[in-house]
């Protein structure tokens, strides 16, 4: 499949790279310090065709033009473009001699169920050759054109419904999370990146959020809200996506803020606060307080830790009230653990309490001691206690938790005891017993226990 090549594509790209470099002379955009808005030397068209022949793949023509007319790797989204020789170096560590295939699995037929089955099968394979064969099949007709850091890369599709489009992949290969379809062609992906830099926009989620002007996005927002025949889940996802895209702008118009905050859906309150706190902090705080002191504080628990630290002490008593209220606590947004994805959790609330300068261990010890509460939450409560000024009043409690039957409660208590500098006679004896008996063969615990001396 061939796309029509724009005769001005290379000139346009060069123009916007130069504009981006002018707009970011100190390389503040994430990843730009690596490429500094420059390209490597170009390679010959013969080298590209030899590569295609060797790996039995056809690279999109405008990508080839970048390699041969501008540079073989260099400036681009995140850490920039890879040189040709690196685009098949997948996270599995395997270098495939053939990446082209008659079948493309990452396309518009890929469903969550299909992806889950393939990843589950991949996880069960013990034979390296079988694993590489299935892995190659799964990612056939794609090349890694750049990295976003950690385990996140950008794939360029070379066949199928997503031909010449960018797919964002996390090499952790979560069976419950599909690769992210950016719906951007290679040309759009690279050109719009430099245009966004030149405009001074936030590039944090580039490739994951839609682009467009503020007016275009708000027109779509209003039209989506007005639709009668639409699944509520789809409506929410679309509106949430528009809000995410609005994060690109450093300032929103007064009209946009009014439209967003006029009777917003409860589920959108949290992302709205996150959006508005950087441009209209007073309105963001007002929205937060309305929900936090209302009947449904769970709608804003997920963003409370991201509020400005100035003035948060006044929310301390309300946070404790929510923490100890069974009716409110059980509605707090679930904490996604590997063991139980629906286990209610107060971690966000506890971390918020930890930011309050007026926090007291005396206010948290009851929660931390209650074995009916989730382990993850109790661990966080113990951590918060260890940061409180009155923690010395609870040395015996910390000593008890150091001996707890739950490994991670004990681990947290040991770290908290070290953090708080607790050195009572009882704690010293417990440390000796833990080192010489209970955890004598545990390197992790030994490392933490050694730090107590």
C-alpha angles and dihedrals in degrees: 000000000000128000124211108265114229108228091215098045096103093045091048091050093050090049095053094043088057091047091050092051090051091050094048106036093152093050095238093153110101111267095006094111087068099053100020089204092291133117134221119245114289122254128222124268088238090061090053093048091049089052091050091049094048094049097034095235137122114222118212109266099236089051087053090050091055091052094048104032105033110017147314096250130330132102117045145105117330108340093359135246123325121234114254094259091059101049094091097047098111125189090256087073092239124129107208121210090203124038099157119093142169089239125060113195098183100073141101091296092064109113129184089251094051092047092048092053093049094049092046089053091048090052093054096054115104099174110089095213093051090047093051091047093053092041091052090049092050094051099033118142092024134103130196105241097175148346132245092198134267108027096334120107139167117240124201111210116222100187142014130046091321095052111157091006130119121246119192112219134189108205091210081082098210107201090216095054124067121213108271114254106213093188086215122128116227089255093052093043096055099034096046091049092061091042090054091050091049090051092052094242127156109264096187095116099025111162092020100069129053120253130222137111124295090253093051093048094048091048088056090045093055093045092050092050091050096052113113101188103055133110108254092228090054090046091052093047092050094047091045089051092053091050089051090052091051087062086078091075122080091210133023125209120255089244092054092050091050093050093047095049098043105109095325122195111265090238090057096052094087097050089043092056089048089053098043100043092077096047107021105022096168092057091044091054091047091054091047095051093047090058099033092056094036134082095277108046089154088079091072104029091098093062102035092097090057095058117113109274094230110099099003092121089081090066094056098095092047091050090054090048091055092045093055098037109097092200093054098034095057089058095053112121110277120258111232106227124168089242101049122006092190099051110127112241139189097194096117090048093048092049087051090052088051090058090057111096091210094060119133131197087220089067095051105037094085091056093045091050097050107101090196088073120088115273093235090055094046090051090054091048091053089050091051091048090054088058094052122103093233096052091114087071088064103049091123091053091051089048090053092050091049086064095042118139090233108083096214095046087054091045092051092047092051091051091045092050089053092046092051094044093234112174109163119155090252093052091050090053092047092050090053092050093047092049097045100037125006098039102019092126097038111100094190094053092041090055092053094043092051090057090061092072 
